Amino acid sequence: MFQRSCSRVRQPSILDVVNGVKRVLPAHPEVSAWWYTPPQRLRLAGDLPGSGSAPLSIEVVVEAASPEEVPCAKIAKELSEVLRIEVRVRTHRGDREERPLFRIVSPGRTSSASEAPRPA
């Protein structure tokens, strides 16, 4: 649905994601930090992303003082339209994060990459 019409669809770069987030960020002042979950390089059957039947997608994680007030579905739709790829958006899980995350935007602060703590 959001994929480009060319024969080979590419995964957006982290810079594409940062630029997309910066475009939708003004409409979501309730979000205090935006995180990117890098795509897994290999799928269950060993297929490279985009080579199988599953469409390419990315995940963006948002952090807010009141996570229940974050319109994840609306943000996902907006980012999907900007990036032209399926974007899933969810709230930050804190210490329960299972994979590394990279902080891409914190309104009022400079963008930086930082990794969430990995489970022991």
Backbone as XML, in Angstrom:
<?xml version="1.0"?>
<chain id="A" units="angstrom">
  <residue number="1" name="MET">
    <atom name="N" x="0.815" y="-1.188" z="0.000"/>
    <atom name="CA" x="0.000" y="0.000" z="0.000"/>
    <atom name="C" x="0.863" y="1.258" z="0.000"/>
  </residue>
  <residue number="2" name="PHE">
    <atom name="N" x="1.894" y="1.297" z="0.850"/>
    <atom name="CA" x="2.736" y="2.472" z="0.936"/>
    <atom name="C" x="4.031" y="2.296" z="0.181"/>
  </residue>
  <residue number="3" name="GLN">
    <atom name="N" x="4.253" y="1.104" z="-0.382"/>
    <atom name="CA" x="5.517" y="0.846" z="-1.036"/>
    <atom name="C" x="5.570" y="1.529" z="-2.388"/>
  </residue>
  <residue number="4" name="ARG">
    <atom name="N" x="6.764" y="1.923" z="-2.764"/>
    <atom name="CA" x="6.964" y="2.574" z="-4.049"/>
    <atom name="C" x="6.658" y="1.580" z="-5.160"/>
  </residue>
  <residue number="5" name="SER">
    <atom name="N" x="6.341" y="2.109" z="-6.323"/>
    <atom name="CA" x="5.935" y="1.253" z="-7.425"/>
    <atom name="C" x="7.100" y="0.621" z="-8.168"/>
  </residue>
  <residue number="6" name="CYS">
    <atom name="N" x="8.332" y="0.925" z="-7.831"/>
    <atom name="CA" x="9.459" y="0.321" z="-8.519"/>
    <atom name="C" x="9.588" y="-1.149" z="-8.136"/>
  </residue>
  <residue number="7" name="SER">
    <atom name="N" x="10.321" y="-1.895" z="-8.931"/>
    <atom name="CA" x="10.387" y="-3.333" z="-8.730"/>
    <atom name="C" x="11.118" y="-3.705" z="-7.443"/>
  </residue>
  <residue number="8" name="ARG">
    <atom name="N" x="12.077" y="-2.913" z="-7.022"/>
    <atom name="CA" x="12.824" y="-3.220" z="-5.807"/>
    <atom name="C" x="12.603" y="-2.106" z="-4.791"/>
  </residue>
  <residue number="9" name="VAL">
    <atom name="N" x="11.945" y="-2.430" z="-3.707"/>
    <atom name="CA" x="11.675" y="-1.458" z="-2.659"/>
    <atom name="C" x="12.821" y="-1.520" z="-1.660"/>
  </residue>
  <residue number="10" name="ARG">
    <atom name="N" x="13.315" y="-0.371" z="-1.258"/>
    <atom name="CA" x="14.428" y="-0.365" z="-0.304"/>
    <atom name="C" x="13.938" y="0.033" z="1.079"/>
  </residue>
  <residue number="11" name="GLN">
    <atom name="N" x="14.626" y="-0.469" z="2.053"/>
    <atom name="CA" x="14.369" y="-0.098" z="3.442"/>
    <atom name="C" x="14.811" y="1.350" z="3.607"/>
  </residue>
  <residue number="12" name="PRO">
    <atom name="N" x="13.996" y="2.206" z="4.239"/>
    <atom name="CA" x="14.447" y="3.591" z="4.429"/>
    <atom name="C" x="15.676" y="3.630" z="5.339"/>
  </residue>
  <residue number="13" name="SER">
    <atom name="N" x="16.563" y="4.572" z="5.064"/>
    <atom name="CA" x="17.732" y="4.748" z="5.916"/>
    <atom name="C" x="17.310" y="5.416" z="7.218"/>
  </residue>
  <residue number="14" name="ILE">
    <atom name="N" x="18.179" y="5.409" z="8.189"/>
    <atom name="CA" x="17.865" y="6.068" z="9.455"/>
    <atom name="C" x="17.673" y="7.570" z="9.223"/>
  </residue>
  <residue number="15" name="LEU">
    <atom name="N" x="18.383" y="8.140" z="8.253"/>
    <atom name="CA" x="18.197" y="9.564" z="7.942"/>
    <atom name="C" x="16.816" y="9.821" z="7.352"/>
  </residue>
  <residue number="16" name="ASP">
    <atom name="N" x="16.318" y="8.890" z="6.536"/>
    <atom name="CA" x="14.953" y="9.013" z="6.024"/>
    <atom name="C" x="13.960" y="9.023" z="7.181"/>
  </residue>
  <residue number="17" name="VAL">
    <atom name="N" x="14.174" y="8.139" z="8.144"/>
    <atom name="CA" x="13.268" y="8.036" z="9.291"/>
    <atom name="C" x="13.343" y="9.308" z="10.133"/>
  </residue>
  <residue number="18" name="VAL">
    <atom name="N" x="14.543" y="9.810" z="10.381"/>
    <atom name="CA" x="14.697" y="11.049" z="11.150"/>
    <atom name="C" x="13.955" y="12.190" z="10.454"/>
  </residue>
  <residue number="19" name="ASN">
    <atom name="N" x="14.140" y="12.311" z="9.146"/>
    <atom name="CA" x="13.460" y="13.378" z="8.407"/>
    <atom name="C" x="11.948" y="13.201" z="8.441"/>
  </residue>
  <residue number="20" name="GLY">
    <atom name="N" x="11.467" y="11.973" z="8.331"/>
    <atom name="CA" x="10.032" y="11.726" z="8.416"/>
    <atom name="C" x="9.469" y="12.093" z="9.771"/>
  </residue>
  <residue number="21" name="VAL">
    <atom name="N" x="10.177" y="11.699" z="10.828"/>
    <atom name="CA" x="9.734" y="12.031" z="12.181"/>
    <atom name="C" x="9.706" y="13.543" z="12.369"/>
  </residue>
  <residue number="22" name="LYS">
    <atom name="N" x="10.717" y="14.226" z="11.871"/>
    <atom name="CA" x="10.757" y="15.686" z="12.017"/>
    <atom name="C" x="9.593" y="16.362" z="11.304"/>
  </residue>
  <residue number="23" name="ARG">
    <atom name="N" x="9.069" y="15.727" z="10.264"/>
    <atom name="CA" x="7.923" y="16.304" z="9.553"/>
    <atom name="C" x="6.624" y="16.157" z="10.334"/>
  </residue>
  <residue number="24" name="VAL">
    <atom name="N" x="6.465" y="15.044" z="11.071"/>
    <atom name="CA" x="5.211" y="14.835" z="11.804"/>
    <atom name="C" x="5.304" y="15.286" z="13.263"/>
  </residue>
  <residue number="25" name="LEU">
    <atom name="N" x="6.491" y="15.508" z="13.745"/>
    <atom name="CA" x="6.731" y="15.885" z="15.144"/>
    <atom name="C" x="5.938" y="17.106" z="15.609"/>
  </residue>
  <residue number="26" name="PRO">
    <atom name="N" x="5.826" y="18.179" z="14.837"/>
    <atom name="CA" x="5.098" y="19.360" z="15.338"/>
    <atom name="C" x="3.646" y="19.078" z="15.711"/>
  </residue>
  <residue number="27" name="ALA">
    <atom name="N" x="3.033" y="18.087" z="15.092"/>
    <atom name="CA" x="1.631" y="17.772" z="15.385"/>
    <atom name="C" x="1.476" y="16.906" z="16.633"/>
  </residue>
  <residue number="28" name="HIS">
    <atom name="N" x="2.595" y="16.519" z="17.255"/>
    <atom name="CA" x="2.530" y="15.603" z="18.399"/>
    <atom name="C" x="3.411" y="16.079" z="19.561"/>
  </residue>
  <residue number="29" name="PRO">
    <atom name="N" x="3.031" y="17.206" z="20.186"/>
    <atom name="CA" x="3.827" y="17.735" z="21.296"/>
    <atom name="C" x="3.808" y="16.832" z="22.530"/>
  </residue>
  <residue number="30" name="GLU">
    <atom name="N" x="2.863" y="15.878" z="22.591"/>
    <atom name="CA" x="2.791" y="14.965" z="23.731"/>
    <atom name="C" x="3.938" y="13.953" z="23.740"/>
  </residue>
  <residue number="31" name="VAL">
    <atom name="N" x="4.632" y="13.795" z="22.608"/>
    <atom name="CA" x="5.734" y="12.830" z="22.507"/>
    <atom name="C" x="7.022" y="13.515" z="22.944"/>
  </residue>
  <residue number="32" name="SER">
    <atom name="N" x="7.696" y="12.925" z="23.931"/>
    <atom name="CA" x="8.928" y="13.514" z="24.458"/>
    <atom name="C" x="10.180" y="12.942" z="23.816"/>
  </residue>
  <residue number="33" name="ALA">
    <atom name="N" x="10.086" y="11.760" z="23.227"/>
    <atom name="CA" x="11.237" y="11.168" z="22.540"/>
    <atom name="C" x="10.742" y="10.198" z="21.474"/>
  </residue>
  <residue number="34" name="TRP">
    <atom name="N" x="11.473" y="10.137" z="20.383"/>
    <atom name="CA" x="11.163" y="9.250" z="19.262"/>
    <atom name="C" x="12.342" y="8.303" z="19.094"/>
  </residue>
  <residue number="35" name="TRP">
    <atom name="N" x="12.073" y="7.031" z="19.010"/>
    <atom name="CA" x="13.102" y="5.998" z="18.903"/>
    <atom name="C" x="12.879" y="5.194" z="17.632"/>
  </residue>
  <residue number="36" name="TYR">
    <atom name="N" x="13.962" y="4.669" z="17.083"/>
    <atom name="CA" x="13.916" y="3.842" z="15.886"/>
    <atom name="C" x="14.378" y="2.435" z="16.259"/>
  </residue>
  <residue number="37" name="THR">
    <atom name="N" x="13.635" y="1.460" z="15.796"/>
    <atom name="CA" x="14.025" y="0.066" z="15.983"/>
    <atom name="C" x="14.628" y="-0.411" z="14.668"/>
  </residue>
  <residue number="38" name="PRO">
    <atom name="N" x="15.926" y="-0.615" z="14.605"/>
    <atom name="CA" x="16.519" y="-1.068" z="13.342"/>
    <atom name="C" x="15.893" y="-2.393" z="12.903"/>
  </residue>
  <residue number="39" name="PRO">
    <atom name="N" x="15.693" y="-2.559" z="11.601"/>
    <atom name="CA" x="15.081" y="-3.808" z="11.121"/>
    <atom name="C" x="16.015" y="-4.987" z="11.353"/>
  </residue>
  <residue number="40" name="GLN">
    <atom name="N" x="15.417" y="-6.135" z="11.575"/>
    <atom name="CA" x="16.214" y="-7.344" z="11.693"/>
    <atom name="C" x="16.701" y="-7.695" z="10.303"/>
  </residue>
  <residue number="41" name="ARG">
    <atom name="N" x="17.950" y="-8.064" z="10.184"/>
    <atom name="CA" x="18.533" y="-8.333" z="8.871"/>
    <atom name="C" x="18.022" y="-9.626" z="8.249"/>
  </residue>
  <residue number="42" name="LEU">
    <atom name="N" x="17.765" y="-10.635" z="9.040"/>
    <atom name="CA" x="17.279" y="-11.902" z="8.509"/>
    <atom name="C" x="15.923" y="-12.243" z="9.096"/>
  </residue>
  <residue number="43" name="ARG">
    <atom name="N" x="15.048" y="-12.755" z="8.282"/>
    <atom name="CA" x="13.731" y="-13.185" z="8.723"/>
    <atom name="C" x="13.831" y="-14.630" z="9.214"/>
  </residue>
  <residue number="44" name="LEU">
    <atom name="N" x="12.715" y="-15.175" z="9.678"/>
    <atom name="CA" x="12.705" y="-16.527" z="10.230"/>
    <atom name="C" x="13.246" y="-17.570" z="9.269"/>
  </residue>
  <residue number="45" name="ALA">
    <atom name="N" x="12.880" y="-17.491" z="8.013"/>
    <atom name="CA" x="13.319" y="-18.495" z="7.045"/>
    <atom name="C" x="14.675" y="-18.143" z="6.435"/>
  </residue>
  <residue number="46" name="GLY">
    <atom name="N" x="15.334" y="-17.120" z="6.956"/>
    <atom name="CA" x="16.623" y="-16.717" z="6.433"/>
    <atom name="C" x="16.531" y="-15.767" z="5.261"/>
  </residue>
  <residue number="47" name="ASP">
    <atom name="N" x="15.301" y="-15.326" z="4.911"/>
    <atom name="CA" x="15.120" y="-14.393" z="3.806"/>
    <atom name="C" x="15.600" y="-13.013" z="4.215"/>
  </residue>
  <residue number="48" name="LEU">
    <atom name="N" x="16.192" y="-12.312" z="3.279"/>
    <atom name="CA" x="16.548" y="-10.920" z="3.514"/>
    <atom name="C" x="15.282" y="-10.077" z="3.507"/>
  </residue>
  <residue number="49" name="PRO">
    <atom name="N" x="15.239" y="-8.973" z="4.273"/>
    <atom name="CA" x="14.065" y="-8.112" z="4.252"/>
    <atom name="C" x="13.748" y="-7.668" z="2.829"/>
  </residue>
  <residue number="50" name="GLY">
    <atom name="N" x="12.497" y="-7.753" z="2.458"/>
    <atom name="CA" x="12.065" y="-7.338" z="1.132"/>
    <atom name="C" x="12.150" y="-8.420" z="0.081"/>
  </residue>
  <residue number="51" name="SER">
    <atom name="N" x="12.783" y="-9.570" z="0.390"/>
    <atom name="CA" x="12.922" y="-10.611" z="-0.613"/>
    <atom name="C" x="11.784" y="-11.614" z="-0.552"/>
  </residue>
  <residue number="52" name="GLY">
    <atom name="N" x="11.064" y="-11.634" z="0.521"/>
    <atom name="CA" x="9.982" y="-12.591" z="0.676"/>
    <atom name="C" x="8.636" y="-11.979" z="0.373"/>
  </residue>
  <residue number="53" name="SER">
    <atom name="N" x="7.591" y="-12.642" z="0.844"/>
    <atom name="CA" x="6.244" y="-12.154" z="0.571"/>
    <atom name="C" x="5.804" y="-11.078" z="1.561"/>
  </residue>
  <residue number="54" name="ALA">
    <atom name="N" x="6.478" y="-10.976" z="2.697"/>
    <atom name="CA" x="6.103" y="-9.969" z="3.690"/>
    <atom name="C" x="6.562" y="-8.587" z="3.232"/>
  </residue>
  <residue number="55" name="PRO">
    <atom name="N" x="5.678" y="-7.580" z="3.314"/>
    <atom name="CA" x="6.073" y="-6.239" z="2.888"/>
    <atom name="C" x="7.089" y="-5.634" z="3.855"/>
  </residue>
  <residue number="56" name="LEU">
    <atom name="N" x="7.908" y="-4.746" z="3.333"/>
    <atom name="CA" x="8.841" y="-4.031" z="4.192"/>
    <atom name="C" x="8.071" y="-3.135" z="5.146"/>
  </residue>
  <residue number="57" name="SER">
    <atom name="N" x="8.563" y="-3.030" z="6.357"/>
    <atom name="CA" x="7.959" y="-2.128" z="7.325"/>
    <atom name="C" x="9.032" y="-1.744" z="8.330"/>
  </residue>
  <residue number="58" name="ILE">
    <atom name="N" x="8.764" y="-0.680" z="9.051"/>
    <atom name="CA" x="9.671" y="-0.257" z="10.111"/>
    <atom name="C" x="8.858" y="-0.006" z="11.370"/>
  </residue>
  <residue number="59" name="GLU">
    <atom name="N" x="9.564" y="0.096" z="12.489"/>
    <atom name="CA" x="8.908" y="0.373" z="13.754"/>
    <atom name="C" x="9.531" y="1.611" z="14.380"/>
  </residue>
  <residue number="60" name="VAL">
    <atom name="N" x="8.673" y="2.508" z="14.827"/>
    <atom name="CA" x="9.088" y="3.701" z="15.548"/>
    <atom name="C" x="8.463" y="3.606" z="16.935"/>
  </residue>
  <residue number="61" name="VAL">
    <atom name="N" x="9.254" y="3.909" z="17.938"/>
    <atom name="CA" x="8.806" y="3.840" z="19.326"/>
    <atom name="C" x="8.755" y="5.258" z="19.862"/>
  </residue>
  <residue number="62" name="VAL">
    <atom name="N" x="7.661" y="5.581" z="20.544"/>
    <atom name="CA" x="7.503" y="6.926" z="21.089"/>
    <atom name="C" x="7.443" y="6.862" z="22.607"/>
  </residue>
  <residue number="63" name="GLU">
    <atom name="N" x="7.932" y="7.921" z="23.213"/>
    <atom name="CA" x="7.957" y="8.016" z="24.672"/>
    <atom name="C" x="7.197" y="9.282" z="25.071"/>
  </residue>
  <residue number="64" name="ALA">
    <atom name="N" x="6.365" y="9.158" z="26.093"/>
    <atom name="CA" x="5.575" y="10.301" z="26.549"/>
    <atom name="C" x="5.311" y="10.175" z="28.044"/>
  </residue>
  <residue number="65" name="ALA">
    <atom name="N" x="5.009" y="11.310" z="28.672"/>
    <atom name="CA" x="4.680" y="11.302" z="30.100"/>
    <atom name="C" x="3.417" y="10.485" z="30.349"/>
  </residue>
  <residue number="66" name="SER">
    <atom name="N" x="2.461" y="10.566" z="29.429"/>
    <atom name="CA" x="1.216" y="9.794" z="29.526"/>
    <atom name="C" x="1.083" y="8.914" z="28.286"/>
  </residue>
  <residue number="67" name="PRO">
    <atom name="N" x="1.702" y="7.730" z="28.288"/>
    <atom name="CA" x="1.690" y="6.874" z="27.098"/>
    <atom name="C" x="0.299" y="6.544" z="26.580"/>
  </residue>
  <residue number="68" name="GLU">
    <atom name="N" x="-0.675" y="6.471" z="27.463"/>
    <atom name="CA" x="-2.043" y="6.138" z="27.029"/>
    <atom name="C" x="-2.669" y="7.251" z="26.184"/>
  </residue>
  <residue number="69" name="GLU">
    <atom name="N" x="-2.089" y="8.440" z="26.209"/>
    <atom name="CA" x="-2.631" y="9.560" z="25.434"/>
    <atom name="C" x="-1.962" y="9.736" z="24.068"/>
  </residue>
  <residue number="70" name="VAL">
    <atom name="N" x="-1.006" y="8.879" z="23.755"/>
    <atom name="CA" x="-0.303" y="8.991" z="22.479"/>
    <atom name="C" x="-1.121" y="8.287" z="21.397"/>
  </residue>
  <residue number="71" name="PRO">
    <atom name="N" x="-1.465" y="9.002" z="20.315"/>
    <atom name="CA" x="-2.249" y="8.400" z="19.226"/>
    <atom name="C" x="-1.350" y="7.605" z="18.268"/>
  </residue>
  <residue number="72" name="CYS">
    <atom name="N" x="-0.926" y="6.420" z="18.705"/>
    <atom name="CA" x="0.028" y="5.623" z="17.921"/>
    <atom name="C" x="-0.466" y="5.334" z="16.510"/>
  </residue>
  <residue number="73" name="ALA">
    <atom name="N" x="-1.745" y="4.994" z="16.369"/>
    <atom name="CA" x="-2.283" y="4.674" z="15.035"/>
    <atom name="C" x="-2.225" y="5.895" z="14.111"/>
  </residue>
  <residue number="74" name="LYS">
    <atom name="N" x="-2.533" y="7.059" z="14.637"/>
    <atom name="CA" x="-2.500" y="8.289" z="13.838"/>
    <atom name="C" x="-1.065" y="8.618" z="13.431"/>
  </residue>
  <residue number="75" name="ILE">
    <atom name="N" x="-0.138" y="8.500" z="14.368"/>
    <atom name="CA" x="1.271" y="8.771" z="14.068"/>
    <atom name="C" x="1.769" y="7.775" z="13.019"/>
  </residue>
  <residue number="76" name="ALA">
    <atom name="N" x="1.398" y="6.505" z="13.155"/>
    <atom name="CA" x="1.808" y="5.485" z="12.191"/>
    <atom name="C" x="1.317" y="5.826" z="10.792"/>
  </residue>
  <residue number="77" name="LYS">
    <atom name="N" x="0.071" y="6.268" z="10.703"/>
    <atom name="CA" x="-0.499" y="6.634" z="9.402"/>
    <atom name="C" x="0.260" y="7.810" z="8.793"/>
  </residue>
  <residue number="78" name="GLU">
    <atom name="N" x="0.535" y="8.820" z="9.601"/>
    <atom name="CA" x="1.241" y="10.000" z="9.111"/>
    <atom name="C" x="2.654" y="9.643" z="8.637"/>
  </residue>
  <residue number="79" name="LEU">
    <atom name="N" x="3.376" y="8.858" z="9.447"/>
    <atom name="CA" x="4.729" y="8.460" z="9.061"/>
    <atom name="C" x="4.718" y="7.566" z="7.826"/>
  </residue>
  <residue number="80" name="SER">
    <atom name="N" x="3.737" y="6.687" z="7.731"/>
    <atom name="CA" x="3.634" y="5.808" z="6.568"/>
    <atom name="C" x="3.442" y="6.615" z="5.286"/>
  </residue>
  <residue number="81" name="GLU">
    <atom name="N" x="2.643" y="7.662" z="5.370"/>
    <atom name="CA" x="2.419" y="8.519" z="4.203"/>
    <atom name="C" x="3.686" y="9.279" z="3.821"/>
  </residue>
  <residue number="82" name="VAL">
    <atom name="N" x="4.418" y="9.757" z="4.813"/>
    <atom name="CA" x="5.640" y="10.516" z="4.549"/>
    <atom name="C" x="6.740" y="9.600" z="3.999"/>
  </residue>
  <residue number="83" name="LEU">
    <atom name="N" x="6.919" y="8.434" z="4.611"/>
    <atom name="CA" x="8.015" y="7.535" z="4.231"/>
    <atom name="C" x="7.654" y="6.575" z="3.100"/>
  </residue>
  <residue number="84" name="ARG">
    <atom name="N" x="6.358" y="6.482" z="2.790"/>
    <atom name="CA" x="5.877" y="5.599" z="1.726"/>
    <atom name="C" x="6.242" y="4.135" z="1.962"/>
  </residue>
  <residue number="85" name="ILE">
    <atom name="N" x="6.130" y="3.732" z="3.204"/>
    <atom name="CA" x="6.355" y="2.359" z="3.623"/>
    <atom name="C" x="5.523" y="2.152" z="4.885"/>
  </residue>
  <residue number="86" name="GLU">
    <atom name="N" x="5.155" y="0.940" z="5.181"/>
    <atom name="CA" x="4.370" y="0.688" z="6.390"/>
    <atom name="C" x="5.210" y="0.991" z="7.636"/>
  </residue>
  <residue number="87" name="VAL">
    <atom name="N" x="4.650" y="1.812" z="8.515"/>
    <atom name="CA" x="5.313" y="2.166" z="9.770"/>
    <atom name="C" x="4.404" y="1.730" z="10.910"/>
  </residue>
  <residue number="88" name="ARG">
    <atom name="N" x="4.977" y="0.994" z="11.845"/>
    <atom name="CA" x="4.262" y="0.635" z="13.074"/>
    <atom name="C" x="4.794" y="1.547" z="14.170"/>
  </residue>
  <residue number="89" name="VAL">
    <atom name="N" x="3.891" y="2.040" z="15.006"/>
    <atom name="CA" x="4.280" y="2.927" z="16.106"/>
    <atom name="C" x="3.741" y="2.331" z="17.396"/>
  </residue>
  <residue number="90" name="ARG">
    <atom name="N" x="4.574" y="2.308" z="18.419"/>
    <atom name="CA" x="4.164" y="1.830" z="19.738"/>
    <atom name="C" x="4.851" y="2.679" z="20.797"/>
  </residue>
  <residue number="91" name="THR">
    <atom name="N" x="4.372" y="2.545" z="22.026"/>
    <atom name="CA" x="4.987" y="3.293" z="23.126"/>
    <atom name="C" x="6.192" y="2.536" z="23.664"/>
  </residue>
  <residue number="92" name="HIS">
    <atom name="N" x="7.099" y="3.280" z="24.245"/>
    <atom name="CA" x="8.342" y="2.752" z="24.817"/>
    <atom name="C" x="8.025" y="1.822" z="25.980"/>
  </residue>
  <residue number="93" name="ARG">
    <atom name="N" x="8.727" y="0.720" z="26.065"/>
    <atom name="CA" x="8.498" y="-0.283" z="27.119"/>
    <atom name="C" x="9.447" y="-0.139" z="28.302"/>
  </residue>
  <residue number="94" name="GLY">
    <atom name="N" x="10.276" y="0.875" z="28.310"/>
    <atom name="CA" x="11.210" y="1.075" z="29.419"/>
    <atom name="C" x="12.210" y="-0.065" z="29.520"/>
  </residue>
  <residue number="95" name="ASP">
    <atom name="N" x="12.399" y="-0.578" z="30.719"/>
    <atom name="CA" x="13.361" y="-1.664" z="30.954"/>
    <atom name="C" x="12.953" y="-2.974" z="30.288"/>
  </residue>
  <residue number="96" name="ARG">
    <atom name="N" x="11.732" y="-3.047" z="29.800"/>
    <atom name="CA" x="11.255" y="-4.277" z="29.158"/>
    <atom name="C" x="11.542" y="-4.320" z="27.655"/>
  </residue>
  <residue number="97" name="GLU">
    <atom name="N" x="12.266" y="-3.342" z="27.137"/>
    <atom name="CA" x="12.616" y="-3.353" z="25.711"/>
    <atom name="C" x="13.478" y="-4.576" z="25.426"/>
  </residue>
  <residue number="98" name="GLU">
    <atom name="N" x="13.124" y="-5.293" z="24.370"/>
    <atom name="CA" x="13.816" y="-6.534" z="24.026"/>
    <atom name="C" x="14.949" y="-6.331" z="23.030"/>
  </residue>
  <residue number="99" name="ARG">
    <atom name="N" x="14.889" y="-5.278" z="22.241"/>
    <atom name="CA" x="15.886" y="-5.024" z="21.199"/>
    <atom name="C" x="16.484" y="-3.644" z="21.385"/>
  </residue>
  <residue number="100" name="PRO">
    <atom name="N" x="17.658" y="-3.411" z="20.819"/>
    <atom name="CA" x="18.247" y="-2.071" z="20.918"/>
    <atom name="C" x="17.389" y="-1.042" z="20.186"/>
  </residue>
  <residue number="101" name="LEU">
    <atom name="N" x="17.311" y="0.133" z="20.754"/>
    <atom name="CA" x="16.609" y="1.251" z="20.147"/>
    <atom name="C" x="17.595" y="2.396" z="19.977"/>
  </residue>
  <residue number="102" name="PHE">
    <atom name="N" x="17.365" y="3.212" z="18.969"/>
    <atom name="CA" x="18.188" y="4.393" z="18.767"/>
    <atom name="C" x="17.298" y="5.617" z="18.893"/>
  </residue>
  <residue number="103" name="ARG">
    <atom name="N" x="17.649" y="6.493" z="19.843"/>
    <atom name="CA" x="16.879" y="7.731" z="20.004"/>
    <atom name="C" x="17.201" y="8.603" z="18.808"/>
  </residue>
  <residue number="104" name="ILE">
    <atom name="N" x="16.172" y="8.943" z="18.052"/>
    <atom name="CA" x="16.423" y="9.722" z="16.850"/>
    <atom name="C" x="16.033" y="11.184" z="17.012"/>
  </residue>
  <residue number="105" name="VAL">
    <atom name="N" x="15.023" y="11.457" z="17.814"/>
    <atom name="CA" x="14.611" y="12.844" z="18.017"/>
    <atom name="C" x="14.071" y="12.996" z="19.429"/>
  </residue>
  <residue number="106" name="SER">
    <atom name="N" x="14.534" y="14.024" z="20.096"/>
    <atom name="CA" x="13.964" y="14.447" z="21.371"/>
    <atom name="C" x="13.664" y="15.928" z="21.216"/>
  </residue>
  <residue number="107" name="PRO">
    <atom name="N" x="12.388" y="16.293" z="21.100"/>
    <atom name="CA" x="12.071" y="17.715" z="20.909"/>
    <atom name="C" x="12.788" y="18.581" z="21.935"/>
  </residue>
  <residue number="108" name="GLY">
    <atom name="N" x="13.405" y="19.646" z="21.439"/>
    <atom name="CA" x="14.128" y="20.556" z="22.326"/>
    <atom name="C" x="15.558" y="20.132" z="22.588"/>
  </residue>
  <residue number="109" name="ARG">
    <atom name="N" x="15.957" y="18.957" z="22.068"/>
    <atom name="CA" x="17.330" y="18.478" z="22.237"/>
    <atom name="C" x="17.887" y="18.113" z="20.872"/>
  </residue>
  <residue number="110" name="THR">
    <atom name="N" x="19.185" y="17.982" z="20.790"/>
    <atom name="CA" x="19.832" y="17.565" z="19.557"/>
    <atom name="C" x="19.594" y="16.081" z="19.336"/>
  </residue>
  <residue number="111" name="SER">
    <atom name="N" x="19.417" y="15.669" z="18.094"/>
    <atom name="CA" x="19.254" y="14.262" z="17.770"/>
    <atom name="C" x="20.514" y="13.503" z="18.137"/>
  </residue>
  <residue number="112" name="SER">
    <atom name="N" x="20.341" y="12.305" z="18.660"/>
    <atom name="CA" x="21.507" y="11.479" z="18.990"/>
    <atom name="C" x="21.096" y="10.027" z="18.919"/>
  </residue>
  <residue number="113" name="ALA">
    <atom name="N" x="22.069" y="9.192" z="18.716"/>
    <atom name="CA" x="21.807" y="7.751" z="18.724"/>
    <atom name="C" x="22.230" y="7.223" z="20.084"/>
  </residue>
  <residue number="114" name="SER">
    <atom name="N" x="21.359" y="6.502" z="20.717"/>
    <atom name="CA" x="21.719" y="5.880" z="21.983"/>
    <atom name="C" x="20.995" y="4.561" z="22.057"/>
  </residue>
  <residue number="115" name="GLU">
    <atom name="N" x="21.639" y="3.633" z="22.643"/>
    <atom name="CA" x="21.088" y="2.285" z="22.685"/>
    <atom name="C" x="20.388" y="2.052" z="24.008"/>
  </residue>
  <residue number="116" name="ALA">
    <atom name="N" x="19.218" y="1.455" z="23.934"/>
    <atom name="CA" x="18.499" y="1.085" z="25.143"/>
    <atom name="C" x="19.246" y="-0.061" z="25.811"/>
  </residue>
  <residue number="117" name="PRO">
    <atom name="N" x="19.145" y="-0.200" z="27.117"/>
    <atom name="CA" x="19.809" y="-1.298" z="27.783"/>
    <atom name="C" x="19.305" y="-2.640" z="27.261"/>
  </residue>
  <residue number="118" name="ARG">
    <atom name="N" x="20.233" y="-3.549" z="27.064"/>
    <atom name="CA" x="19.865" y="-4.885" z="26.625"/>
    <atom name="C" x="19.556" y="-5.743" z="27.838"/>
  </residue>
  <residue number="119" name="PRO">
    <atom name="N" x="18.605" y="-6.671" z="27.675"/>
    <atom name="CA" x="18.296" y="-7.554" z="28.795"/>
    <atom name="C" x="19.495" y="-8.405" z="29.181"/>
  </residue>
  <residue number="120" name="ALA">
    <atom name="N" x="19.586" y="-8.732" z="30.443"/>
    <atom name="CA" x="20.736" y="-9.523" z="30.932"/>
    <atom name="C" x="20.663" y="-10.962" z="30.481"/>
  </residue>
</chain>
